[in-house]
Amino acid sequence: MIDKSKPDYFLLAIVTILISLGTVMVYSASAILADDRFHSSIYFIKKQILWAGISFFLIFVLTKVDYHKYERFAKFFLLFSMILLVVVLFFQPVKGAARWIRVGPIVFQPSELFKYALVLFMAHSLSRRKNQIKNLKYVFLPYFLVLGIASLLIMKEPHLGAVLSISMIFLALLFVAGTKVKHLLLISAPLAVAIFLLVFAFGYKKQRVDDYLKSISHPLEGNYQTKQSVLGLGSGGVGGVGLGEGKQKLFFLPEPHTDFVFATIGEEGGFLTCAGIMILFFILTLKGLSIAFRAPDDFGFFLAFGISFSIFICVLINAGVVVGLLPTTGIPMPFLSYGGSSLIFSSIGMGMLLNISRQTRYVPSPRVLGKTGV
């Protein structure tokens, strides 16, 4: 029998717009930098176009693959991603951080793979343990153990931003599964203490935090990237200075095509373009949550929720850094920033989400946060 069910085309359209816009802005932000470093203005964009093509292909394929097939591999993907978190530590650090594995022409961040592997594993596990999740021992084992080991490995890279985003995704999934709030606080406390000690007792990323605190009281004395980012946003005004006309990418804003591409968009496209992008991300998140609450089973609910929340939290963190509300974290803007890891793994998540959307159905009794089942 031919499957005539349709994916959520509106969600697909949003993702297509974001990836396409990101490709254009990566070229605008990187052309001069690429010409200076590699004597080719298309050095970065040709890679981004390749990754965008792979991403669209993966979305197309995964939209057609029944998401239930991934459940049997959930533990394998989690274990494999944690092994890669160990392997990456033996690779040559880039700018003081060992976050990337390079195999020939392929370069990727294991922390991005782990983020989605964790969502898949928790969706699988929570759907089977939904009647036990209020018991504290089932919260600590295996979930807290997995998060603890992975966080230590990622901090070793080091990548504090990834630890924070993964921890928030982890806690959000436990919350919607029905975990008691006091248990979540009990889990969060040691993590918060560990991060505090790493920053203020052992000096991990303390300079970034100090720069951020300075920027609040004395904007001209804060983090250099943040200052240039805010200057770019300010010069963009409401309508922007025009595509390709931005000045911060002229070696004022470091890496304007990666973590700070949103600043380039704000300078060249203005407030209206930035607001439009944030609205698209907001709609994408709402569509994802709608798909989650109409999923045919608990596994689909947790998987759709985890994917949607992963995108949402990364958008908030990146935008918060760009506008100076948060210290720099190294979290890229999904679909917009240069780089294959974030774009491809986010697209894989979207492909899964679109497949779930093909199987959604009317739910007479809508799901309630903290309660699973229909």
N, C-alpha and C positions, 0 to 999 in steps of 0.2 A: 504494500500500500504506500502511496506517495504521501510524504509528510507535507501538508499544505499550510502548516502553522507559520506565522510571520513574526520576525523579531520586532523590537521596538524601533521603528525607523526614525523616530524623532531623536532618540538617544544616539543612534548611529550617525545622524546628521550633525549633532553637536560635536561628537568625537571627530568627525571628518573635518569640520570647520576648525577645531582647535589644532589638530595636527597640521593642517594646511597653513593656518596662520603662523604656527610655530616655525614651520619650514621657511616661510618668507622672512620672518623676523630674525631667525638665526643667520640668514645670509646678510641682512641689513646690518646686524650687530657685529658680524665676524669678518666681513670682506676685507676691511683695511688691516685688521689684526692678522688675518691669514696671509695677506700679501707681504706684510712686514716680516713675519716669522718664516713662512714657507715659500714666499715668492709666487704665490698663487691665490688669488682672491676667492677661488671656489674650493679651497682645501677642505674647509669645514662643511660647506653646504653640500658637496657631493656625497659626503658620508651621511649627512642628515637625510638627504633624499633617499639613499639606500635603506637606511633604517626605517624611514617613513613607509617605503614600499613594502618592506618586510612586515611592518606593523599592520598595514592594511590587509596583507595576505593572511596574517595570523588571525585577525578579526574575522575575515571572511570564512576561514576554515573552522575556527572554534565556535562561531555562531551556529554551525551545523552539527557540531559534535555534542552529543548528550552529556550534560555536565555530570550526571551520575557516574560516568565512566572514570572520572578523576578520583572518586572517593577511595577506590581500592589502592591507589598509589599515594595516598595522603602521607602515610608514615614514611614511605620511601623518599618522597620529595623533601620532607622535613629533615630527615637524616642526611640526605645528600647535600642540602643547602648548609647544614651545620658543619659538615666536613669541609665544604668550600670556605666557610668562615675561618677554619684553621689553616687551610692551604694558602689563602690570600696573605697571611702573615709572613710567608716565606718569599713573597715577591718583592721586587725592588720598590721602595716607597717613592711616591710621586708627590712633590711639595710637602714632604714630611709625613705623608699618610699612606699606609699600605691598604688601600681600599679596592684596588683593581687587579683582576687576574687577566693576564695577556697570554693568549694561545694563538700564535701566528697573527693574523689580522684581526682576530676577535678579542675585544677588550670589554669586560663587564664587571659590575659590582655585585659580589655575592650577597651583600646586605639587601639589595633590591629583590633578588630571588628569594631570600629567606622571608622577607615581609609577606610575599604572597604564598609561600609554602606554609607559613604559620597560619595564615587565614584559612587555607585549605585544610590543614590538620585540625584546627580548632572547630571548623564547620563540621568535619567528620566526627570528631570526638564529642563535641557538645550535643550533636543531634542524637547520639547514643546514650549520653549521660544526663539528659535533661531532668531526670527525676532524682539525681544524686547531687546536682550542682550546689544545692544549699548546704551540703555537708562540707565543712572546711577542709577535710583531708583530701577530698576530690578536687578542690580548688588548687591546693598546693602541689598535688601530684596528679598528672604530670605537668600541669600548665606552668606553675611558678618555676619548677625545675628547668623546663625548656627555656623560659624567658631569661632566667638567671644566667644559664650557661651561655646563651646567645649574646646577652648584653655584655658579659665579660669579654667575649671574643671580639665583639664590634668595638668596644671601648679600647681594646688593644690596638685597633687599626691606626689611629683612633677616629671615631665618628659618633660624637655625642648626639648630633641631630637625629641620626638613624635610630639610636637607642630610645630617644624620647618619642619619636613618631611610632615606632613599633610597640612601645609600652602603652601608648594611648589606644592603639588599635586593639591590643591585647585586653586592656581593661574594659573597653567598650563592648567587645564581644562577650566577655564574662557578665557584664551588666545586663545586656539584652537576653542572656541565657537564664537570668533569674538569680544570679549570685547575690547574696546578702551584701548590702552596702558596707556593713562593718567588716566583712571579710575582705572586700575590695580595699578598704582603708588599711587593713592589716597588711595586705600585699603591697600597697603603695608606699607605706611608711619606710620599710628598709631600702626600697629603690630610691626614694627621695633622699634619705640619709646618705646612701652610697654616692649619689651624684654630688651632694653638698660637700662631702669629704674629699671627693676627687678634685673638685674645683677649688675649694678654699683651703684644704689641708695639704693636698699634694700638688696643687698648682695646675691641674689639667685644664687647659683652655681658659685659665684665669684671666689672661690678658684680654681675651674677647669679652669676658663678662665685665672687666674693669672698663674697657673702651665703651661698652654699651651703657654702663652706669654714668660715665662721663658725658656721653652724648645726650643724656636726658637733661642734665643741668647746664652743660656747655656744649652745644651742638658742634662747634668748630674744633673741639678737642676729642671727639669720639672716634670711632672706627672709621678708617679712611674709605673703605668700600661703602659703608652706610652713608657717609657724608656725600660722596659722589652720586650715590643712588638717589638720595633725596633731592640733590641739586638738579639731577636730570628730570625727576618727576615734576619739580617746581617749574623748570623752564618749559616743560611741555604744556602747562596750563590746561585749558579745557579741551582744545582741539588738536594740540600737538604741533610740532614744528614741521611735520611732513615726513613721509617715508624716506629713509636714507639720509635725512638732514640732521640727525642727532649729533651732538658734539661730545657727549660723555664717552662714546665708544672710541674716540680719538686718543686712546691711551690714558684717559683720565679714570675711567671705571674699569678695574681689572676684570677680565673674563666676562664681558658684557653679554655674551651669547649663552652662558651656562646658567649659574644660579641667579644672576641678576638680569636675565633677559626681560623680565617684567618691567624693570626700570627703563630699559631701552624702548619697550612698547609704550610706556607712559610718557617718555620724552617725545617720541615721534608720532604717537597716536593720541596723546593727551588723556585727560581724565575720562572722557567719554568712551574711548576704546578700552581702557582698563576696567571701567565699570561694566561695559558690555561683556568682557571676558569673565569677570566675576559672576555676573548674572548667568552666563552659560554654565559655569561650574556649579552654581547653586541649583540650576535646573537639572543638571546632570546628576547631582547628589539626590535631589528629590525623586527623579525618575528611578534611580537605583534603589532608593528606599521603598518606593512604590512596588517595584519588582520584587524586592525582598518580602514585603508583607503579603504579596499575592503568590508567592512561590508555592508549588504543590507539596512541599515537604520541608521538614526542619533543616535538612542539609542545604537545600536551596536557599532557605531564609538566611542562615548564618553566612553562607558563601556570598550571597548578593549583598548583605549588609556589610560584611568585612571588606569586600572590594570597594564599595561605595564610600565607606568611611575612610579607607586608606587614601583614596584620591582626595577626599575632602580635607583631611588633616594636613596632607602635604601642601595643598593649595594655601591653606590658612597660614602655615608656618612660613612658606616661601614669601607670600605677600606681606606677612608681618615683618620679616627681615628687610624686605625691599623698602618699606615705608618707615623703617626705623623703630618699630614697636618691639622687635625681638633682636637679640644678638645673632650674628651670623652663625648658621648651622650646617651649611653644606647640603641642604635639601633642595633639589631642583623643582621647578614648576612643572607639574605633569603635562605632557603633550607639547609643551612650549620650549622648554630648555634644550640646549644642544646635549646630545649624548644618547647612546643606544640603550643602555640598561634601563633607565627610567621609562623611555618611550616604548620599548618593546614589552617590558613586563606590565606596564600600565595597559597596553593594548591587549595583551593576553587576558588580563583581568576583564577588560571590556568585552572581549569575545565570549568569555564565560558568562558574563552578565547578560549579554544579548541572547545567549542560548537559554538561560533561565527565563528570560522574557517570553520566549516562544512557548514555554510550558506553564505560564501563569494561568490562573483560573479565578473565577469569582469565589471569594471567601465569605460565606454567610456571617461568620463571626470573626471580624478582623483581629489580627494578632495584636497583643498588647506588649509594650516593652517590658522585658523581665519575665515574660511568659511565652513558652514555645507551644507549638501545636496549633491546630485550627479548629 
